[in-house]
């Protein structure tokens, strides 16, 4: 039996982020809601907590998926609500996430995503959790989430779950 650990990601709509991580092998659970960090990032922003098996999918793979499935280069006007971040739960995870992000920034220096310490979580209302799984035919899902999942199929086929 695999041991699951958790890491959190924010960047775009949590409905989209939730669906992306739910599609990956090694991911046991995705909690959709709002995450706050510390200091100047202590306000809640849309995000997900991803529970995963590091024996099946690595933090580096999760970060790469995250960076390529939201606007990780954009400092758009909604960044307060949609902070581009990797939230870590301990110092070892923070070090690993910073190392991975640094490597990706060498390839693309425009990335604005930050590694931040996780502080607190507030779950979304029950009726909007698992949004894509419950509503794949809704216009929002078809317009925004389905294209992200199609990109996953093209770029990360080896990471997709067979669910």
Order of alpha helices (4+ residues) and beta strands (2+ residues): beta-alpha-beta-beta-alpha-beta-alpha-beta-beta-alpha-alpha
